[in-house]
Amino acid sequence: MTPSSVHDIRNLSLLGHAGSGKTTLAEALLAAAGEIGAAGSVERGDTVSDYDPQEKSMGHSLHAALVHLEWAGHWINLLDAPGLPDLAGRALATLPAVETAAVVVNAAAGVESGTRRMMTAARGKCRMIVINKIDAAGADFAGLLEAIAAEFGRECLPINLPAQGGGKVVDCFFAPDTAATTAISSVTAAHSAIVDQIVELDEDLMAKYLEQGESLDPEQLHAPFEQALREGHLVPVCFVSARTGAGVRELLDILGKLAPDPTEGNPPAFLKGDGAAAESVDVALDAGRHVVAHVFQVSNDPYRGKLGLFRIHQGQVSPSSQLFIGDGRKPFKVAHLLRMQGRNAVETPLGVPGDLCAVARVDEIHRDAVLHDSHDEDYFHLAAPAYPQPVYGLALITKKPADEQKLSEALARLSDEDPCLEVSYDVRGRHTVVRGLGEQHLKIVLEELSTRWNLQLDTAPPAIPYRETISIVAEARYRHKKQSGGAGQFGEVALRVEPLERGAGLQLGDEVKGGAIPTNFMPAVEKGVRQALGEGAFAGFPIQDLRVVVTDGKHHAVDSNEVSFATAARHALIEAVLAAKPQVLEPMLDVQVKMADALFGEVSGELSARRGRLTSTDSPSAGWMLISARVPMSEMDGFESRLKAICAGESEFVLEAGGYEPAPQEVQAELSRNFAATGNGNGG
């Protein structure tokens, strides 16, 4: 089967903290819709969306899985996204493919760090909150709704309510039973609150509702309901127990009747060009126009080769389609258009605008590629989510030297699958470095390298990515002159360096007058400057947060050449930096730890011992404390293991990049001495 119209489609991603029951909920929805005979379980390892052996052994989703179902004439594409904090990038990558972000909350655990992260990341999408596990003993529904409203705004309103101890839910929108008894407020109060929120966006409806006292049926409220979702004016809250099935069919009704179809959601931001010069591109959900599709996920299947999941934003795709990848000049034929049901792929004859499909065995396809059948789209791209920056690193050393090429190829594939996996090569240490969002992230990557590619690796802490900067304005002039018979070398460069605010990066300026440095040699000057900035001057680390202005120079009609000016510029830059009170910057991490109240002292002491400083504390729920701190990256080795020991595994831990700060003087002095001892600290 395939959807016949864009209006029949509903696309949503199940997001939220690990353990909130997203995979179990996906199973319950598939079973209720008749797509599977019975719901599988994470414990048995037989769910549709957690099919990878690594997922089964861990009991957690490690990759976003696409499933589909039909309900009451609606075609629902559902992405079951990972909830582990270290795999946030893989979850965020699903957002460009959907109109609706359904953030799942554990009724017993309440608002968790993953809840906050995904609710924030999904701004701009239509959002809804699904409170799962309502059958949990002792769940405080009223307190949870209040916590959600306090955290995310009063626009978070229940569209149904739990009753009979979480054994069922009561509708508060379509056909509210005002006589029903619920676990929280009255059905009438909940119905009035959500209708009041909706009609605020439609003056005519508000007049009918308030002044004339007319009741409004769901059909009248549909358009303003969708507008409220798009504008973030309303975040519906639904209750469900995926385990018992309570509220599952009601949730399917809500998705079919109220979740936006692709024409009702916020349109994606396709752009041509980069930065401030980027221009928006008109992409319409029109089957008659040429194809524009976006690849939001790739995976490397041992049987199907590279598999690309894509969202069709314009036009139609069929097995006979010839599609280009970005600015590639050679198209590929869509030999098999696939519809995914977890691991299983079913061939489909057509993909319509708004649909999610897949194509296999296309080696050139990559994440965030734009597929099209017209070269007007060569340089289109879709604005990507704001991914967290990889902060936790490991150096990888192959036990067999012959495996180095194999490691490089494997990491290239994994980084294409995971937007928050960063791969680099440490020239000094002569080894590959991978960085991710945390210790668990890289443990998962190491296991994938072992099981999928049979790689045997040793690991070590990587070099800390220190940076250099300057404190004051300084100038320098350097003349490079060499004569050895025949044409010699001559170039003289004067420049000024100025400090910029932290995080500003690099700015280059040119104040040369009167042709002191001929225009054709200025690219060589820039090359020399950039070489020195990359090599460092004080401690051997890249230099950042400064402005370099070339002010003057001299040339020789015969002896001047590009090499001369590049060399002069490199030495002038090093001398200027050394005169500008250079300092070493160390990378900082923003750390969030949630643990039991009684462990606050021990955890905060551990952070302080690692040169961390507390920035805030909070009590997200009774008995729990949330610490936020800034800690140098160099001090975080082994922290996650230590935290597990302190908290007996009962804790949450999230790392984010926190920019750079000046390192302690003793650290700077040692790094500078080490650089000088290598013979590199002399500007040579």
C-alpha positions in Angstrom: 0.0 0.0 0.0 1.0 3.6 -0.5 -0.7 6.9 0.5 -2.6 8.4 -2.4 -2.5 12.0 -1.2 -0.3 14.3 0.8 -3.3 15.0 3.0 -3.4 11.4 4.2 0.2 11.4 5.5 1.3 12.0 9.1 5.0 12.1 9.8 6.2 12.1 13.4 9.3 11.2 15.4 9.1 9.6 18.9 11.7 11.5 20.9 12.5 11.6 24.6 14.7 10.3 27.4 16.0 6.7 27.5 13.5 4.4 29.3 10.4 6.5 28.5 9.0 3.6 26.4 9.3 4.9 22.9 10.0 1.5 21.3 7.3 -0.2 23.3 4.9 2.6 22.3 5.8 2.1 18.6 5.0 -1.7 19.0 1.7 -0.9 20.7 0.7 1.4 17.8 1.7 -1.1 15.2 -0.3 -3.9 16.9 -3.4 -1.7 17.4 -3.3 -0.8 13.8 -3.0 -4.4 12.7 0.4 -4.1 11.2 1.8 -6.8 13.4 0.0 -9.7 15.1 1.2 -8.9 18.6 3.4 -6.3 20.2 7.0 -7.4 20.8 8.9 -6.4 23.9 12.4 -4.8 24.5 13.1 -7.5 27.1 12.5 -10.3 24.6 14.3 -8.5 21.9 11.6 -9.0 19.3 10.4 -5.5 18.6 10.1 -4.2 15.0 12.3 -1.1 15.5 15.1 -2.5 17.7 16.3 -5.2 15.4 20.1 -4.7 15.6 21.9 -7.3 17.8 23.6 -4.5 19.7 20.3 -2.9 20.4 18.9 -6.2 21.7 21.8 -6.8 24.0 21.7 -3.3 25.4 17.9 -3.0 25.7 18.1 0.5 24.1 17.5 1.9 20.6 20.8 2.9 19.0 19.5 4.1 15.6 16.3 5.7 14.5 14.0 3.1 12.9 11.3 3.9 10.4 7.9 2.1 10.6 4.6 2.8 9.1 0.9 2.0 9.8 -2.5 2.8 8.5 -5.3 4.0 10.7 -8.8 5.3 9.7 -7.6 6.2 6.2 -4.4 7.9 7.4 -0.9 6.8 6.6 1.4 7.3 9.6 5.2 7.3 9.2 6.8 6.8 12.6 10.4 7.3 13.5 11.5 5.6 16.7 14.5 7.6 17.8 17.2 6.7 20.3 16.8 8.2 23.8 20.3 7.8 25.3 21.8 11.2 25.8 25.0 10.2 24.0 23.0 9.4 20.9 21.1 12.7 20.8 22.6 13.5 17.3 20.9 10.4 15.8 17.6 11.4 17.3 17.9 15.0 16.2 18.6 13.9 12.6 15.0 12.7 12.3 13.5 16.2 12.8 13.9 17.4 9.2 11.8 14.4 8.0 8.7 15.1 10.1 6.1 17.7 10.9 5.4 16.4 14.5 7.8 15.8 17.3 6.1 13.6 19.8 8.2 13.8 23.0 7.5 10.7 25.2 7.7 11.2 29.0 7.8 8.4 31.6 4.9 9.1 34.0 6.9 7.8 36.9 10.2 9.6 36.2 8.8 12.9 35.0 10.7 15.6 33.1 14.2 14.3 32.5 17.2 15.8 30.7 16.3 14.1 27.4 12.8 15.6 27.7 14.2 19.1 28.0 16.8 18.6 25.2 14.2 17.3 22.7 11.5 19.8 23.5 14.0 22.6 22.9 15.4 21.0 19.7 11.9 20.5 18.3 10.9 24.2 18.5 9.7 25.1 15.0 8.1 21.8 14.7 4.6 20.9 15.8 5.1 19.4 19.2 3.1 17.1 21.4 3.9 15.3 24.7 2.9 11.7 25.2 2.9 10.7 28.9 3.6 6.9 28.8 3.5 4.3 31.6 0.4 5.7 33.2 -0.1 2.4 34.8 3.0 2.9 37.0 2.3 2.7 40.7 2.3 6.0 42.5 2.4 8.2 39.3 1.6 11.8 40.3 -0.3 13.0 37.2 -1.3 16.4 38.6 2.3 17.1 39.7 3.6 15.9 36.4 1.3 18.2 34.4 2.3 21.1 36.6 6.0 20.3 36.1 5.5 20.2 32.3 3.7 23.5 32.3 6.4 25.1 34.5 9.2 23.7 32.3 7.7 24.2 28.8 4.9 26.7 29.2 1.2 26.9 30.0 0.5 26.1 26.3 1.1 22.4 27.3 -2.5 21.3 27.8 -4.0 17.8 28.2 -6.2 16.6 25.3 -7.2 13.5 27.3 -6.8 12.5 31.0 -6.0 9.2 32.8 -8.7 7.4 34.7 -9.2 4.2 36.7 -5.7 4.3 38.1 -4.2 4.6 34.6 -6.4 1.8 33.2 -8.0 4.0 30.6 -8.0 7.6 29.3 -10.9 10.0 28.9 -11.3 12.2 25.8 -11.3 15.9 26.6 -11.6 17.2 23.0 -13.5 15.3 20.4 -16.5 14.1 22.4 -15.8 14.9 26.0 -17.7 12.9 28.7 -18.2 15.7 31.2 -19.5 13.2 33.8 -16.4 11.0 33.7 -14.1 10.9 36.7 -10.4 11.3 36.0 -7.2 11.2 38.0 -6.7 15.0 37.7 -9.1 17.7 36.9 -12.6 17.7 35.5 -13.1 16.9 31.8 -15.0 20.1 31.4 -12.1 22.2 32.7 -9.6 20.4 30.5 -11.9 20.9 27.4 -12.4 24.6 28.1 -8.7 25.2 28.6 -7.7 23.6 25.3 -10.5 25.3 23.3 -9.7 28.7 24.9 -6.1 28.3 23.8 -7.1 27.4 20.2 -9.8 30.2 19.6 -7.3 32.9 20.7 -5.9 32.6 17.2 -9.3 33.1 15.4 -11.3 36.2 16.2 -14.5 35.0 14.6 -14.4 31.7 16.4 -13.6 33.5 19.7 -16.7 35.8 19.2 -18.9 32.8 18.6 -17.4 30.9 21.6 -17.3 33.8 24.1 -20.0 36.3 23.1 -22.6 34.1 21.7 -22.0 31.1 23.9 -21.9 28.7 20.9 -20.2 25.4 21.4 -17.6 24.5 18.7 -17.2 21.1 17.1 -13.8 19.7 16.3 -14.2 20.4 12.5 -14.5 24.2 13.3 -11.5 24.0 15.5 -9.3 22.1 13.0 -7.7 25.0 11.2 -6.9 27.1 14.3 -5.7 23.9 16.0 -3.1 23.3 13.3 -2.1 27.0 13.4 -1.7 26.8 17.2 0.6 23.7 16.7 2.7 25.5 14.0 3.2 28.6 16.1 3.9 26.7 19.3 0.8 28.2 20.9 -0.4 24.7 21.8 1.4 21.6 22.8 -1.2 18.8 23.3 -0.5 16.3 26.1 -1.8 12.8 25.7 -1.8 9.9 28.2 -1.0 6.3 27.3 0.2 3.0 28.6 2.0 1.2 25.9 2.3 -1.9 28.0 -1.4 -2.3 28.8 -2.8 -0.6 25.7 -4.6 2.1 27.6 -4.9 5.2 25.5 -3.2 3.6 22.4 -6.2 3.7 20.1 -7.1 7.1 21.4 -3.5 8.3 20.5 -4.0 6.8 17.0 -7.2 8.8 16.6 -5.4 12.0 17.8 -2.6 11.4 15.3 -5.0 10.8 12.4 -7.4 13.7 13.2 -5.2 16.3 14.7 -1.5 15.7 13.8 -0.6 18.0 10.9 -0.3 16.6 7.4 2.7 17.8 5.4 0.7 20.8 4.1 -0.2 21.9 7.6 3.2 21.7 9.3 5.9 24.4 9.1 7.6 24.1 5.7 11.3 23.1 5.6 13.9 25.8 5.1 15.6 24.9 1.8 18.5 27.2 1.1 20.9 28.1 -1.7 24.2 29.5 -0.5 25.7 29.7 2.9 25.6 32.1 5.9 24.1 35.5 5.6 24.1 35.2 1.8 21.9 32.2 1.8 18.6 32.6 -0.2 15.5 30.6 0.5 14.3 28.3 -2.2 10.6 27.7 -3.1 9.8 24.0 -2.6 6.2 23.0 -2.9 4.3 19.8 -2.0 3.3 19.5 -5.7 3.3 16.0 -7.3 3.5 17.7 -10.8 6.8 19.5 -10.2 10.3 18.0 -10.4 11.6 15.9 -7.5 13.2 17.4 -4.4 14.0 15.0 -1.6 16.2 15.1 1.5 18.2 12.2 2.8 17.9 12.3 6.6 19.5 9.0 7.5 21.9 6.5 6.0 22.9 3.1 7.2 25.3 0.5 5.9 23.5 -2.8 5.7 25.6 -5.9 5.1 23.0 -7.4 2.7 21.5 -4.3 1.1 24.6 -2.1 1.0 24.2 1.6 1.8 20.6 2.4 2.6 19.3 6.0 2.4 16.1 7.1 4.0 14.6 10.2 2.5 11.7 12.6 2.7 10.0 13.7 -0.5 9.4 17.4 -0.4 8.3 17.9 -4.0 7.4 15.7 -7.0 6.9 12.0 -7.1 9.5 9.2 -7.0 9.0 5.8 -8.7 11.2 2.8 -9.4 11.9 4.3 -12.9 13.1 7.7 -11.5 16.5 9.0 -12.4 17.8 11.1 -9.5 20.9 13.2 -9.1 22.7 13.5 -5.7 23.4 17.2 -5.0 25.6 18.6 -7.7 26.6 15.2 -9.1 26.4 15.1 -12.8 25.6 11.4 -13.1 22.1 10.2 -12.0 21.3 6.9 -10.4 18.2 4.9 -11.2 15.8 4.1 -8.4 15.7 0.4 -9.2 13.8 -0.4 -6.0 11.8 2.1 -4.1 11.4 0.8 -0.5 9.1 1.4 2.4 10.7 0.4 5.7 9.1 -1.5 8.5 12.1 -1.6 10.9 14.6 -3.9 9.3 12.2 -5.2 6.7 11.9 -3.4 3.4 8.8 -3.6 1.2 8.9 -2.4 -2.4 6.4 0.3 -3.2 5.4 1.6 -6.6 5.3 5.3 -5.8 6.4 7.9 -3.3 4.3 11.0 -3.1 5.1 14.5 -1.7 5.4 14.3 2.1 6.2 10.6 2.1 9.2 8.8 3.7 10.9 6.2 1.5 14.2 4.5 1.1 16.6 3.4 -1.6 19.4 0.8 -1.4 22.8 0.1 -3.0 23.6 3.7 -3.9 27.2 4.2 -2.7 27.3 7.9 -3.4 24.3 8.8 -1.3 25.0 10.5 2.0 23.2 12.1 5.0 21.8 15.5 4.2 22.1 15.0 0.4 19.4 16.6 -1.7 18.0 14.2 -4.3 16.5 15.8 -7.5 15.9 15.2 -11.1 16.7 18.8 -12.3 20.1 20.5 -12.1 18.4 23.7 -11.0 18.8 22.1 -7.5 22.5 21.5 -7.6 23.4 23.6 -4.6 20.2 23.3 -2.5 20.6 22.2 1.0 18.2 21.8 3.9 19.0 23.7 7.1 20.3 21.0 9.5 19.3 20.8 13.2 21.7 22.3 15.8 23.6 19.2 16.7 25.6 19.1 20.0 29.3 19.3 19.5 31.4 16.1 20.0 33.4 16.5 23.2 34.6 13.1 24.4 37.5 11.6 22.5 39.5 8.4 22.1 42.7 7.7 20.2 42.4 4.5 18.2 45.4 2.3 17.4 44.9 -0.8 15.2 46.5 -4.0 16.6 47.3 -5.0 13.0 49.0 -2.3 11.0 47.3 -3.8 7.9 43.9 -2.7 9.3 44.5 1.0 9.2 42.8 1.4 5.8 40.0 -0.7 7.0 39.6 1.4 10.1 39.5 4.6 8.0 36.8 3.2 5.7 34.7 1.9 8.7 34.9 5.3 10.5 33.9 7.1 7.3 30.7 4.9 7.1 30.0 5.4 10.8 30.4 9.2 10.7 28.0 9.3 7.7 25.5 7.5 9.8 26.0 9.6 13.0 26.1 13.4 12.8 27.8 13.7 16.2 30.7 11.4 15.5 33.8 13.3 14.5 36.9 11.7 13.0 40.3 13.3 12.7 44.0 12.4 12.5 46.5 13.5 15.1 49.6 14.2 13.2 51.8 14.5 16.3 50.6 11.2 17.8 50.2 9.5 14.4 46.9 8.0 15.3 43.2 8.4 14.5 41.0 10.3 17.0 37.2 9.8 17.3 35.1 12.2 19.3 31.5 11.8 20.4 29.0 13.0 23.0 30.2 10.8 25.8 31.9 7.7 27.0 28.9 5.5 26.2 28.7 6.9 22.7 32.2 5.8 21.9 31.7 2.4 23.6 28.9 1.9 21.1 31.1 2.9 18.2 33.9 0.6 19.4 31.5 -2.3 19.5 30.3 -1.5 16.1 33.8 -1.5 14.8 34.4 -4.8 16.4 31.2 -6.6 15.3 30.6 -5.1 11.9 34.1 -4.7 10.7 36.0 -7.2 12.9 38.6 -4.6 13.9 40.8 -5.2 16.9 41.8 -1.9 18.5 43.7 -0.4 21.3 42.5 2.9 22.8 44.2 5.8 24.6 43.1 9.2 25.8 43.6 11.7 22.9 45.6 14.9 23.0 43.6 17.7 24.5 42.7 20.2 21.7 44.2 23.3 23.4 44.2 26.6 21.5 46.4 29.7 21.6 45.3 33.3 21.5 46.7 36.8 22.3 46.0 39.3 24.9 47.1 42.7 23.5 47.8 44.4 20.1 51.3 43.8 18.7 53.1 44.4 15.4 56.0 42.6 13.7 58.0 42.9 10.5 60.0 40.1 9.0 62.2 40.1 5.9 63.0 36.9 4.2 66.1 37.2 2.0 68.1 34.4 0.4 70.8 34.7 -2.2 72.5 31.7 -3.7 73.5 32.5 -7.2 71.1 33.5 -9.9 67.6 34.6 -8.8 67.2 34.8 -5.1 64.3 35.0 -2.7 63.0 38.3 -1.2 59.9 39.2 0.6 59.1 41.5 3.5 55.9 41.6 5.4 54.7 43.8 8.3 51.5 43.0 10.1 49.5 43.7 13.2 47.6 41.3 15.4 44.6 42.3 17.5 42.7 40.2 20.1 39.1 39.4 19.5 36.4 38.2 21.9 36.3 34.6 22.9 34.8 32.4 20.1 35.2 35.0 17.4 37.6 32.9 15.4 39.8 34.6 12.8 39.6 37.8 10.8 42.0 38.9 8.1 42.6 42.5 7.0 44.7 44.3 4.4 46.0 47.9 4.9 48.8 47.7 2.4 49.2 50.9 0.4 51.1 52.0 -2.7 51.7 48.5 -4.0 54.3 47.7 -1.2 53.2 44.1 -1.7 52.0 43.4 -5.2 48.5 42.1 -5.4 49.6 38.9 -7.0 51.6 38.0 -3.8 48.8 38.7 -1.3 47.4 35.1 -1.6 50.9 33.8 -0.6 50.9 36.2 2.4 47.6 34.8 3.5 48.9 31.3 3.0 51.9 32.0 5.3 49.7 33.6 7.9 47.3 30.6 7.9 50.1 28.2 8.1 51.5 29.9 11.2 48.0 30.1 12.8 47.6 26.4 12.3 51.0 25.5 13.8 50.9 27.8 16.8 53.6 30.1 18.1 53.7 29.8 21.9 52.8 26.2 22.7 52.3 24.6 19.3 48.4 24.8 19.1 46.2 26.5 16.5 45.8 30.2 17.2 42.3 31.6 17.3 40.2 34.7 18.3 42.4 37.3 16.7 42.5 39.7 13.8 45.5 39.8 11.5 46.1 42.9 9.5 48.8 43.1 6.9 50.0 46.7 7.0 53.2 47.0 4.9 55.9 45.2 3.1 58.6 45.3 0.4 59.2 43.4 -2.8 62.0 43.0 -5.3 61.4 43.2 -9.0 63.5 40.0 -9.7 63.8 38.0 -6.4 60.3 38.2 -5.0 58.1 35.2 -5.4 55.2 33.4 -3.6 57.6 31.3 -1.4 59.4 34.4 -0.2 56.2 36.2 0.9 54.6 33.0 2.4 57.8 32.5 4.5 58.0 36.2 5.5 54.3 36.2 6.5 54.7 33.1 8.6 57.6 34.4 10.6 56.0 37.9 11.0 52.9 36.3 12.4 54.8 34.2 14.9 56.8 37.2 16.1 53.7 39.3 16.4 51.9 36.6 18.4 54.9 36.1 20.8 54.9 39.9 21.4 51.1 40.0 22.1 51.2 38.2 25.4 50.1 34.9 24.1 48.1 32.5 26.3 46.9 28.9 26.0 43.1 28.3 26.0 41.8 25.0 27.3 38.5 23.4 26.1 35.7 23.5 28.7 32.7 21.2 29.1 29.3 22.1 30.4 28.3 19.1 32.6 24.9 18.3 33.9 24.4 15.6 36.5 21.2 14.4 38.0 21.5 12.3 41.2 19.8 11.6 44.5 19.8 14.5 47.0 21.9 12.6 49.5 24.8 12.3 46.9 25.0 16.0 46.2 28.0 16.6 48.4 30.0 13.7 47.0 29.3 14.5 43.4 29.9 18.2 43.7 33.2 17.4 45.5 34.2 15.1 42.6 33.6 17.9 40.1 35.5 20.4 42.3 38.4 18.1 42.5 38.5 18.1 38.7 38.8 22.0 38.7 35.1 22.2 38.0 32.9 25.1 39.2 29.2 24.8 39.8 27.1 27.1 37.8 23.6 26.2 39.0 21.7 23.7 41.1 18.0 22.7 40.7 15.6 20.1 42.2 13.7 18.8 39.2 11.6 16.4 41.3 11.3 15.2 44.9 14.5 13.5 46.1 16.6 14.5 43.1 19.2 17.2 42.5 20.4 18.6 39.2 23.9 20.1 39.2 25.3 22.2 36.3 29.0 22.8 36.2 31.9 23.9 33.9 34.8 21.5 33.9 38.0 21.5 31.9 38.0 18.7 29.3 41.5 17.6 30.4 40.1 16.7 33.8 37.1 14.6 32.7 38.9 11.3 32.0 37.2 8.6 34.0 34.4 10.8 35.4 31.6 8.7 34.0 32.9 5.6 35.6 33.5 7.4 38.9 29.9 8.8 38.8 28.5 5.4 38.3 30.4 4.2 41.3 29.2 7.0 43.5 25.6 6.8 42.4 25.4 3.0 42.0 24.3 3.6 38.4 21.3 5.8 39.5 22.3 9.0 37.8 22.0 11.0 34.5 25.0 12.6 32.9 25.1 15.0 29.9 28.2 16.7 28.4 28.1 19.7 26.0 30.9 21.8 24.6 31.5 24.9 26.7 33.9 26.9 24.6 37.4 27.8 25.7 38.9 29.6 28.7 42.5 30.5 29.7 44.3 27.5 31.2 46.0 27.9 34.6 49.4 29.5 34.4 51.2 26.3 35.4 49.5 24.4 32.6 50.4 27.1 30.1 54.1 27.1 31.2 54.4 23.4 31.0 52.9 23.3 27.5 55.2 26.1 26.3 58.2 24.3 27.7 57.2 21.0 26.0 56.9 22.9 22.7 60.2 24.6 23.1 61.9 21.2 24.0 60.8 19.7 20.7 62.7 22.4 18.8 59.5 24.0 17.5 59.4 26.9 19.8 61.9 29.1 18.0 59.8 30.2 15.1 61.9 28.0 12.8 
